[in-house]
Amino acid sequence: MRLHAQIVRVTAASAAIALGAAALLTPTAATATPLHPDSAILVYDGGAGQIVEVAADGTQSVFASGLSTNYYHQGLAADGAGNVYATDDDSIVRFAPTGGSPTTVLSVPGAQFTDVGVDTAGDVSAWDASSSSLVRRLAVSGQVDTIAVNGWVGLTMNPSGTTYVANPFAVWSVPIGSTTVSSVPIVNPLLFMRALAVAPDGELWSGGDQILHLTTSGASTSLPTGGISEGIGFDADGNLYYAMGGPTVSEVPAGTTTPVDVATGFTNAMDVLQVPVVPAVTTPVPVPTTPTPTTTVPVTVAVSKDHPSSRRLEVSVGGFDSGEAYVVKLGKRTLATGTASSSGTITDDVRVPQCLGGTHRIRVVGAAGHVGRDAFHVDRTARHRCTKLYN
């Protein structure tokens, strides 16, 4: 059986969407002339590990290179200031509107980012297909949320920050600032769901084994493309562009149903994005910062000679910042507070409220960057005696 690729449009309505009997159109085969898009576009050439800019006259130039070629799907997105975001293995990278060197805005070791979406404020969502279906959302504030959603590869965000993911049976949405997932079922399931994009009118389109224009009434029309759409995108005029993982990018001009080849020569064209139009006066979009990871530093804990009577422990720590505020804790109890020396060391003599049988945990927590420090256990083998300490 031959599978036909289509792109699906799902309206923004929150009611269930029913797929009616698809009225198959008879498209004209995509033509090679003229080979130019109606708008300048960016094409993610996954096989070459680069992003190619295709001008409106068909001229091609490299926008960015050196990206990974490891994964079978790559994604592009842009924020309101014209910055371009791309998936790159386990990272999401950001380019200035003119390209150049990337800035990493999100990195999750072991992740497999296959698509990315950005709203006008600069909040980022990425689809992580590494081991389960996860959305990694990075707010401008630096807050990272991990949201489990049963989707397939594709992801997008609308300008106001709602994240959309989909599989052949439903479309899920997650508003910005929330981790609550809601879904809109697709009554007549599709075979494949591989790409999502928001059109200029705010409606959601999906690409996979078909191009399907869907309305809330259930009436639908479909346009076979002869393959699986890996990436789709729109320009400001409503022209639809799609890539199927091969050497060519095609366009369905607004108001028509006939695909036209607009660019070729790629190794594996995986996603398409209109070249962002940079506003004449822009307010810089804050670059989300990756939260500071926990840093472990060595801690030395020793028993005071008079511990049986004084119940005191000597705590020594290195590797803190000069003058960094710290707290010494035993379980939930605060034993001491202070600031590190100019060399970043801490030496404190703390009093243990009581020695109980079992194991207790000594922790030293520094305030700089809210970074937790190393934790040590105190093992007391007999009541009111602390005979062994270890880390």
VOPA-176811 format. One record per residue (C-alpha): residue number from 0; residue in one letter; x, y, z. Coordinates in nm, 2 decimals. Example, Ala and Ser with C-alpha at 12.3 -4.5 7.8 and 13.67 -1.06 7.14 Angstrom:
+-----+---+--------+--------+--------+
:   k : r :     c1 :     c2 :     c3 :
+-----+---+--------+--------+--------+
:   0 : a :   1.23 :  -0.45 :   0.78 :
:   1 : s :   1.37 :  -0.11 :   0.71 :
+-----+---+--------+--------+--------+
// end
This chain:
+-----+---+--------+--------+--------+
:   k : r :     c1 :     c2 :     c3 :
+-----+---+--------+--------+--------+
:   0 : m :   0.00 :   0.00 :   0.00 :
:   1 : r :   0.14 :   0.34 :  -0.09 :
:   2 : l :   0.12 :   0.60 :   0.18 :
:   3 : h :   0.03 :   0.96 :   0.08 :
:   4 : a :   0.16 :   1.25 :   0.28 :
:   5 : q :  -0.07 :   1.53 :   0.38 :
:   6 : i :  -0.06 :   1.83 :   0.61 :
:   7 : v :  -0.35 :   1.87 :   0.85 :
:   8 : r :  -0.51 :   2.20 :   0.97 :
:   9 : v :  -0.67 :   2.20 :   1.31 :
:  10 : t :  -0.86 :   2.51 :   1.41 :
:  11 : a :  -0.79 :   2.68 :   1.74 :
:  12 : a :  -1.14 :   2.59 :   1.88 :
:  13 : s :  -1.13 :   2.39 :   2.20 :
:  14 : a :  -1.41 :   2.15 :   2.10 :
:  15 : a :  -1.34 :   1.81 :   1.96 :
:  16 : i :  -1.25 :   1.81 :   1.59 :
:  17 : a :  -1.39 :   1.54 :   1.37 :
:  18 : l :  -1.23 :   1.44 :   1.04 :
:  19 : g :  -1.49 :   1.40 :   0.78 :
:  20 : a :  -1.45 :   1.20 :   0.46 :
:  21 : a :  -1.15 :   1.35 :   0.29 :
:  22 : a :  -1.22 :   1.49 :  -0.05 :
:  23 : l :  -0.90 :   1.41 :  -0.23 :
:  24 : l :  -0.78 :   1.68 :  -0.46 :
:  25 : t :  -0.59 :   1.60 :  -0.78 :
:  26 : p :  -0.26 :   1.80 :  -0.74 :
:  27 : t :  -0.04 :   1.88 :  -1.02 :
:  28 : a :   0.31 :   1.73 :  -0.98 :
:  29 : a :   0.55 :   1.98 :  -0.81 :
:  30 : t :   0.74 :   2.16 :  -1.07 :
:  31 : a :   1.10 :   2.26 :  -1.09 :
:  32 : t :   1.04 :   2.60 :  -1.24 :
:  33 : p :   1.06 :   2.86 :  -1.11 :
:  34 : l :   1.28 :   2.74 :  -0.83 :
:  35 : h :   1.23 :   3.03 :  -0.59 :
:  36 : p :   1.00 :   3.08 :  -0.29 :
:  37 : d :   0.75 :   3.37 :  -0.25 :
:  38 : s :   0.94 :   3.47 :   0.06 :
:  39 : a :   1.30 :   3.42 :   0.18 :
:  40 : i :   1.31 :   3.10 :   0.38 :
:  41 : l :   1.55 :   2.91 :   0.61 :
:  42 : v :   1.58 :   2.53 :   0.55 :
:  43 : y :   1.73 :   2.30 :   0.81 :
:  44 : d :   1.95 :   2.06 :   0.61 :
:  45 : g :   1.98 :   1.78 :   0.86 :
:  46 : g :   2.21 :   1.56 :   0.66 :
:  47 : a :   2.46 :   1.85 :   0.61 :
:  48 : g :   2.42 :   1.98 :   0.97 :
:  49 : q :   2.35 :   2.33 :   0.84 :
:  50 : i :   2.08 :   2.59 :   0.80 :
:  51 : v :   2.05 :   2.73 :   0.45 :
:  52 : e :   1.89 :   3.06 :   0.36 :
:  53 : v :   1.70 :   3.07 :   0.03 :
:  54 : a :   1.63 :   3.42 :  -0.10 :
:  55 : a :   1.31 :   3.51 :  -0.28 :
:  56 : d :   1.51 :   3.49 :  -0.61 :
:  57 : g :   1.62 :   3.14 :  -0.54 :
:  58 : t :   1.98 :   3.23 :  -0.43 :
:  59 : q :   2.11 :   3.00 :  -0.16 :
:  60 : s :   2.36 :   3.08 :   0.12 :
:  61 : v :   2.47 :   2.91 :   0.44 :
:  62 : f :   2.30 :   3.08 :   0.74 :
:  63 : a :   2.46 :   2.85 :   1.00 :
:  64 : s :   2.68 :   2.53 :   1.00 :
:  65 : g :   2.84 :   2.28 :   1.23 :
:  66 : l :   2.51 :   2.15 :   1.37 :
:  67 : s :   2.46 :   1.78 :   1.45 :
:  68 : t :   2.36 :   1.53 :   1.18 :
:  69 : n :   2.28 :   1.26 :   1.44 :
:  70 : y :   1.90 :   1.27 :   1.47 :
:  71 : y :   1.63 :   1.19 :   1.21 :
:  72 : h :   1.44 :   1.52 :   1.27 :
:  73 : q :   1.54 :   1.88 :   1.33 :
:  74 : g :   1.34 :   2.19 :   1.40 :
:  75 : l :   1.35 :   2.56 :   1.35 :
:  76 : a :   1.17 :   2.85 :   1.52 :
:  77 : a :   1.20 :   3.23 :   1.56 :
:  78 : d :   1.12 :   3.48 :   1.83 :
:  79 : g :   0.97 :   3.83 :   1.80 :
:  80 : a :   1.31 :   4.00 :   1.77 :
:  81 : g :   1.41 :   3.78 :   1.47 :
:  82 : n :   1.64 :   3.54 :   1.65 :
:  83 : v :   1.65 :   3.19 :   1.51 :
:  84 : y :   1.64 :   2.88 :   1.73 :
:  85 : a :   1.74 :   2.53 :   1.62 :
:  86 : t :   1.76 :   2.18 :   1.77 :
:  87 : d :   2.12 :   2.05 :   1.80 :
:  88 : d :   2.14 :   1.70 :   1.95 :
:  89 : d :   2.08 :   1.75 :   2.33 :
:  90 : s :   2.07 :   2.13 :   2.30 :
:  91 : i :   1.87 :   2.41 :   2.17 :
:  92 : v :   2.08 :   2.69 :   2.02 :
:  93 : r :   2.00 :   3.04 :   1.93 :
:  94 : f :   2.13 :   3.25 :   1.63 :
:  95 : a :   2.12 :   3.62 :   1.58 :
:  96 : p :   1.89 :   3.73 :   1.28 :
:  97 : t :   2.20 :   3.73 :   1.06 :
:  98 : g :   2.32 :   3.39 :   1.16 :
:  99 : g :   2.68 :   3.34 :   1.28 :
: 100 : s :   2.79 :   3.16 :   1.60 :
: 101 : p :   2.52 :   3.00 :   1.81 :
: 102 : t :   2.44 :   3.05 :   2.18 :
: 103 : t :   2.32 :   2.75 :   2.38 :
: 104 : v :   2.00 :   2.83 :   2.56 :
: 105 : l :   1.90 :   2.48 :   2.68 :
: 106 : s :   2.11 :   2.17 :   2.73 :
: 107 : v :   1.99 :   1.84 :   2.87 :
: 108 : p :   2.25 :   1.56 :   2.86 :
: 109 : g :   2.11 :   1.25 :   2.69 :
: 110 : a :   1.81 :   1.44 :   2.54 :
: 111 : q :   1.71 :   1.40 :   2.18 :
: 112 : f :   1.56 :   1.73 :   2.07 :
: 113 : t :   1.36 :   1.69 :   1.75 :
: 114 : d :   1.16 :   2.01 :   1.73 :
: 115 : v :   1.15 :   2.36 :   1.90 :
: 116 : g :   0.90 :   2.64 :   1.94 :
: 117 : v :   0.94 :   3.00 :   2.06 :
: 118 : d :   0.69 :   3.26 :   2.15 :
: 119 : t :   0.73 :   3.64 :   2.10 :
: 120 : a :   0.85 :   3.69 :   2.45 :
: 121 : g :   1.14 :   3.44 :   2.41 :
: 122 : d :   1.00 :   3.14 :   2.61 :
: 123 : v :   1.12 :   2.82 :   2.45 :
: 124 : s :   0.96 :   2.47 :   2.42 :
: 125 : a :   1.14 :   2.17 :   2.28 :
: 126 : w :   1.04 :   1.81 :   2.21 :
: 127 : d :   1.26 :   1.55 :   2.37 :
: 128 : a :   1.21 :   1.21 :   2.22 :
: 129 : s :   1.51 :   1.04 :   2.40 :
: 130 : s :   1.33 :   0.79 :   2.62 :
: 131 : s :   0.97 :   0.91 :   2.65 :
: 132 : s :   0.75 :   1.18 :   2.52 :
: 133 : l :   0.86 :   1.49 :   2.70 :
: 134 : v :   0.83 :   1.87 :   2.65 :
: 135 : r :   1.11 :   2.07 :   2.80 :
: 136 : r :   1.00 :   2.42 :   2.84 :
: 137 : l :   1.24 :   2.70 :   2.93 :
: 138 : a :   1.09 :   3.03 :   3.04 :
: 139 : v :   1.26 :   3.36 :   3.00 :
: 140 : s :   1.29 :   3.36 :   3.38 :
: 141 : g :   1.51 :   3.05 :   3.36 :
: 142 : q :   1.24 :   2.82 :   3.50 :
: 143 : v :   1.26 :   2.48 :   3.33 :
: 144 : d :   0.95 :   2.25 :   3.32 :
: 145 : t :   0.94 :   1.89 :   3.21 :
: 146 : i :   0.59 :   1.79 :   3.08 :
: 147 : a :   0.50 :   1.44 :   2.98 :
: 148 : v :   0.28 :   1.43 :   2.66 :
: 149 : n :   0.20 :   1.14 :   2.43 :
: 150 : g :   0.30 :   1.32 :   2.11 :
: 151 : w :   0.50 :   1.23 :   1.79 :
: 152 : v :   0.81 :   1.43 :   1.71 :
: 153 : g :   0.65 :   1.76 :   1.61 :
: 154 : l :   0.60 :   2.07 :   1.84 :
: 155 : t :   0.52 :   2.44 :   1.79 :
: 156 : m :   0.43 :   2.74 :   2.00 :
: 157 : n :   0.19 :   3.02 :   1.91 :
: 158 : p :   0.29 :   3.39 :   1.97 :
: 159 : s :   0.12 :   3.40 :   2.31 :
: 160 : g :   0.32 :   3.10 :   2.45 :
: 161 : t :   0.08 :   2.80 :   2.41 :
: 162 : t :   0.28 :   2.48 :   2.33 :
: 163 : y :   0.12 :   2.23 :   2.09 :
: 164 : v :   0.23 :   1.87 :   2.03 :
: 165 : a :   0.03 :   1.60 :   1.85 :
: 166 : n :   0.01 :   1.24 :   1.75 :
: 167 : p :  -0.22 :   1.09 :   1.48 :
: 168 : f :  -0.51 :   1.07 :   1.73 :
: 169 : a :  -0.51 :   1.41 :   1.92 :
: 170 : v :  -0.35 :   1.75 :   1.96 :
: 171 : w :  -0.22 :   1.85 :   2.31 :
: 172 : s :  -0.18 :   2.20 :   2.43 :
: 173 : v :   0.00 :   2.35 :   2.73 :
: 174 : p :  -0.04 :   2.72 :   2.81 :
: 175 : i :   0.27 :   2.92 :   2.92 :
: 176 : g :   0.30 :   2.93 :   3.30 :
: 177 : s :   0.11 :   2.60 :   3.34 :
: 178 : t :   0.20 :   2.23 :   3.32 :
: 179 : t :  -0.16 :   2.13 :   3.27 :
: 180 : v :  -0.21 :   1.94 :   2.94 :
: 181 : s :  -0.54 :   1.95 :   2.75 :
: 182 : s :  -0.62 :   1.76 :   2.43 :
: 183 : v :  -0.84 :   1.79 :   2.12 :
: 184 : p :  -0.92 :   1.45 :   1.98 :
: 185 : i :  -0.89 :   1.38 :   1.60 :
: 186 : v :  -1.18 :   1.14 :   1.55 :
: 187 : n :  -1.05 :   0.97 :   1.23 :
: 188 : p :  -0.69 :   0.90 :   1.31 :
: 189 : l :  -0.40 :   0.97 :   1.07 :
: 190 : l :  -0.12 :   0.74 :   0.99 :
: 191 : f :   0.17 :   0.96 :   1.08 :
: 192 : m :   0.21 :   1.30 :   1.26 :
: 193 : r :   0.55 :   1.46 :   1.22 :
: 194 : a :   0.53 :   1.84 :   1.21 :
: 195 : l :   0.33 :   2.13 :   1.35 :
: 196 : a :   0.31 :   2.50 :   1.26 :
: 197 : v :   0.09 :   2.79 :   1.34 :
: 198 : a :  -0.05 :   2.98 :   1.04 :
: 199 : p :  -0.07 :   3.37 :   1.03 :
: 200 : d :  -0.44 :   3.35 :   1.12 :
: 201 : g :  -0.35 :   3.16 :   1.44 :
: 202 : e :  -0.48 :   2.82 :   1.33 :
: 203 : l :  -0.27 :   2.50 :   1.38 :
: 204 : w :  -0.15 :   2.29 :   1.09 :
: 205 : s :   0.01 :   1.95 :   1.12 :
: 206 : g :   0.22 :   1.76 :   0.87 :
: 207 : g :   0.27 :   1.38 :   0.83 :
: 208 : d :   0.12 :   1.13 :   0.59 :
: 209 : q :  -0.12 :   1.39 :   0.45 :
: 210 : i :  -0.19 :   1.75 :   0.39 :
: 211 : l :  -0.55 :   1.79 :   0.52 :
: 212 : h :  -0.75 :   2.11 :   0.56 :
: 213 : l :  -0.98 :   2.05 :   0.86 :
: 214 : t :  -1.27 :   2.26 :   0.98 :
: 215 : t :  -1.48 :   2.22 :   1.30 :
: 216 : s :  -1.78 :   2.11 :   1.09 :
: 217 : g :  -1.59 :   1.79 :   1.00 :
: 218 : a :  -1.56 :   1.89 :   0.63 :
: 219 : s :  -1.21 :   1.83 :   0.51 :
: 220 : t :  -1.00 :   1.83 :   0.20 :
: 221 : s :  -0.66 :   1.66 :   0.15 :
: 222 : l :  -0.36 :   1.70 :  -0.07 :
: 223 : p :  -0.13 :   1.40 :  -0.12 :
: 224 : t :   0.24 :   1.50 :  -0.15 :
: 225 : g :   0.38 :   1.15 :  -0.21 :
: 226 : g :   0.57 :   1.12 :   0.11 :
: 227 : i :   0.60 :   1.21 :   0.48 :
: 228 : s :   0.62 :   1.58 :   0.56 :
: 229 : e :   0.90 :   1.62 :   0.82 :
: 230 : g :   0.87 :   1.99 :   0.86 :
: 231 : i :   0.62 :   2.26 :   0.76 :
: 232 : g :   0.61 :   2.64 :   0.79 :
: 233 : f :   0.43 :   2.95 :   0.68 :
: 234 : d :   0.53 :   3.30 :   0.56 :
: 235 : a :   0.34 :   3.61 :   0.66 :
: 236 : d :   0.13 :   3.59 :   0.34 :
: 237 : g :   0.00 :   3.24 :   0.43 :
: 238 : n :   0.21 :   3.05 :   0.18 :
: 239 : l :   0.28 :   2.70 :   0.31 :
: 240 : y :   0.62 :   2.54 :   0.28 :
: 241 : y :   0.70 :   2.17 :   0.35 :
: 242 : a :   1.01 :   1.95 :   0.35 :
: 243 : m :   1.00 :   1.57 :   0.33 :
: 244 : g :   1.36 :   1.48 :   0.44 :
: 245 : g :   1.49 :   1.48 :   0.08 :
: 246 : p :   1.67 :   1.72 :  -0.15 :
: 247 : t :   1.37 :   1.95 :  -0.22 :
: 248 : v :   1.15 :   2.20 :  -0.04 :
: 249 : s :   0.80 :   2.27 :  -0.19 :
: 250 : e :   0.54 :   2.54 :  -0.15 :
: 251 : v :   0.16 :   2.55 :  -0.17 :
: 252 : p :   0.09 :   2.91 :  -0.24 :
: 253 : a :  -0.19 :   3.07 :  -0.04 :
: 254 : g :  -0.53 :   3.01 :  -0.20 :
: 255 : t :  -0.41 :   2.72 :  -0.41 :
: 256 : t :  -0.38 :   2.35 :  -0.38 :
: 257 : t :  -0.09 :   2.29 :  -0.63 :
: 258 : p :   0.26 :   2.23 :  -0.47 :
: 259 : v :   0.55 :   2.39 :  -0.64 :
: 260 : d :   0.92 :   2.30 :  -0.59 :
: 261 : v :   1.09 :   2.62 :  -0.46 :
: 262 : a :   1.44 :   2.50 :  -0.36 :
: 263 : t :   1.66 :   2.19 :  -0.41 :
: 264 : g :   2.01 :   2.06 :  -0.36 :
: 265 : f :   1.98 :   1.97 :   0.01 :
: 266 : t :   2.11 :   1.65 :   0.17 :
: 267 : n :   1.80 :   1.61 :   0.39 :
: 268 : a :   1.57 :   1.90 :   0.41 :
: 269 : m :   1.39 :   1.86 :   0.75 :
: 270 : d :   1.22 :   2.19 :   0.84 :
: 271 : v :   1.13 :   2.53 :   0.69 :
: 272 : l :   1.10 :   2.87 :   0.84 :
: 273 : q :   1.04 :   3.21 :   0.69 :
: 274 : v :   1.34 :   3.43 :   0.73 :
: 275 : p :   1.24 :   3.64 :   1.03 :
: 276 : v :   1.17 :   4.01 :   0.96 :
: 277 : v :   1.35 :   4.21 :   1.22 :
: 278 : p :   1.15 :   4.51 :   1.35 :
: 279 : a :   1.29 :   4.85 :   1.29 :
: 280 : v :   1.31 :   4.91 :   1.66 :
: 281 : t :   1.34 :   4.60 :   1.87 :
: 282 : t :   1.32 :   4.53 :   2.24 :
: 283 : p :   1.59 :   4.26 :   2.30 :
: 284 : v :   1.44 :   3.93 :   2.39 :
: 285 : p :   1.60 :   3.80 :   2.71 :
: 286 : v :   1.80 :   3.49 :   2.65 :
: 287 : p :   1.68 :   3.22 :   2.89 :
: 288 : t :   1.96 :   3.10 :   3.12 :
: 289 : t :   2.02 :   2.74 :   3.20 :
: 290 : p :   1.98 :   2.69 :   3.58 :
: 291 : t :   2.31 :   2.66 :   3.77 :
: 292 : p :   2.38 :   2.29 :   3.83 :
: 293 : t :   2.45 :   2.16 :   4.18 :
: 294 : t :   2.82 :   2.17 :   4.26 :
: 295 : t :   2.97 :   1.91 :   4.50 :
: 296 : v :   3.27 :   2.02 :   4.71 :
: 297 : p :   3.46 :   1.81 :   4.97 :
: 298 : v :   3.36 :   1.84 :   5.33 :
: 299 : t :   3.56 :   1.72 :   5.63 :
: 300 : v :   3.38 :   1.64 :   5.96 :
: 301 : a :   3.57 :   1.55 :   6.28 :
: 302 : v :   3.46 :   1.48 :   6.63 :
: 303 : s :   3.57 :   1.72 :   6.90 :
: 304 : k :   3.78 :   1.56 :   7.18 :
: 305 : d :   3.53 :   1.65 :   7.44 :
: 306 : h :   3.23 :   1.54 :   7.22 :
: 307 : p :   3.07 :   1.30 :   7.47 :
: 308 : s :   3.01 :   1.59 :   7.70 :
: 309 : s :   2.99 :   1.89 :   7.46 :
: 310 : r :   2.83 :   1.71 :   7.16 :
: 311 : r :   3.03 :   1.92 :   6.91 :
: 312 : l :   3.15 :   1.85 :   6.56 :
: 313 : e :   3.42 :   2.03 :   6.36 :
: 314 : v :   3.31 :   2.10 :   6.00 :
: 315 : s :   3.56 :   2.21 :   5.73 :
: 316 : v :   3.46 :   2.29 :   5.37 :
: 317 : g :   3.65 :   2.43 :   5.07 :
: 318 : g :   3.55 :   2.55 :   4.72 :
: 319 : f :   3.30 :   2.82 :   4.82 :
: 320 : d :   3.31 :   3.17 :   4.68 :
: 321 : s :   3.49 :   3.44 :   4.88 :
: 322 : g :   3.24 :   3.57 :   5.14 :
: 323 : e :   2.96 :   3.33 :   5.03 :
: 324 : a :   2.69 :   3.29 :   5.29 :
: 325 : y :   2.64 :   2.94 :   5.42 :
: 326 : v :   2.42 :   2.73 :   5.65 :
: 327 : v :   2.53 :   2.41 :   5.83 :
: 328 : k :   2.24 :   2.17 :   5.87 :
: 329 : l :   2.18 :   1.85 :   6.06 :
: 330 : g :   1.86 :   1.71 :   5.89 :
: 331 : k :   1.62 :   2.00 :   5.90 :
: 332 : r :   1.79 :   2.17 :   6.19 :
: 333 : t :   2.02 :   2.47 :   6.14 :
: 334 : l :   2.34 :   2.43 :   6.34 :
: 335 : a :   2.54 :   2.73 :   6.22 :
: 336 : t :   2.55 :   3.02 :   5.97 :
: 337 : g :   2.83 :   3.24 :   5.85 :
: 338 : t :   3.03 :   3.35 :   5.55 :
: 339 : a :   3.32 :   3.18 :   5.38 :
: 340 : s :   3.67 :   3.32 :   5.41 :
: 341 : s :   3.84 :   3.52 :   5.13 :
: 342 : s :   3.99 :   3.19 :   5.01 :
: 343 : g :   3.65 :   3.02 :   5.00 :
: 344 : t :   3.70 :   2.80 :   5.30 :
: 345 : i :   3.47 :   2.74 :   5.59 :
: 346 : t :   3.57 :   2.61 :   5.93 :
: 347 : d :   3.30 :   2.58 :   6.19 :
: 348 : d :   3.26 :   2.42 :   6.53 :
: 349 : v :   2.89 :   2.32 :   6.56 :
: 350 : r :   2.70 :   2.17 :   6.85 :
: 351 : v :   2.49 :   1.86 :   6.79 :
: 352 : p :   2.16 :   1.89 :   6.99 :
: 353 : q :   2.17 :   1.52 :   7.07 :
: 354 : c :   2.34 :   1.20 :   6.97 :
: 355 : l :   2.09 :   0.93 :   6.87 :
: 356 : g :   2.15 :   0.58 :   6.74 :
: 357 : g :   2.15 :   0.57 :   6.36 :
: 358 : t :   2.27 :   0.80 :   6.09 :
: 359 : h :   2.24 :   1.17 :   6.06 :
: 360 : r :   2.33 :   1.40 :   5.77 :
: 361 : i :   2.55 :   1.70 :   5.79 :
: 362 : r :   2.50 :   1.95 :   5.50 :
: 363 : v :   2.67 :   2.27 :   5.42 :
: 364 : v :   2.47 :   2.49 :   5.18 :
: 365 : g :   2.61 :   2.80 :   5.01 :
: 366 : a :   2.39 :   3.09 :   4.89 :
: 367 : a :   2.59 :   3.19 :   4.58 :
: 368 : g :   2.38 :   3.08 :   4.28 :
: 369 : h :   2.17 :   2.87 :   4.52 :
: 370 : v :   2.41 :   2.58 :   4.48 :
: 371 : g :   2.39 :   2.29 :   4.72 :
: 372 : r :   2.72 :   2.17 :   4.87 :
: 373 : d :   2.83 :   1.82 :   4.97 :
: 374 : a :   2.64 :   1.62 :   5.23 :
: 375 : f :   2.80 :   1.40 :   5.50 :
: 376 : h :   2.66 :   1.14 :   5.73 :
: 377 : v :   2.72 :   1.10 :   6.10 :
: 378 : d :   2.68 :   0.74 :   6.23 :
: 379 : r :   2.63 :   0.70 :   6.60 :
: 380 : t :   2.66 :   0.34 :   6.71 :
: 381 : a :   2.55 :   0.40 :   7.06 :
: 382 : r :   2.32 :   0.65 :   7.23 :
: 383 : h :   2.51 :   0.96 :   7.33 :
: 384 : r :   2.83 :   0.85 :   7.16 :
: 385 : c :   2.95 :   0.95 :   6.81 :
: 386 : t :   3.22 :   0.70 :   6.73 :
: 387 : k :   3.23 :   0.70 :   6.35 :
: 388 : l :   3.20 :   0.96 :   6.08 :
: 389 : y :   3.21 :   0.90 :   5.71 :
: 390 : n :   3.10 :   1.06 :   5.38 :
+-----+---+--------+--------+--------+
// end
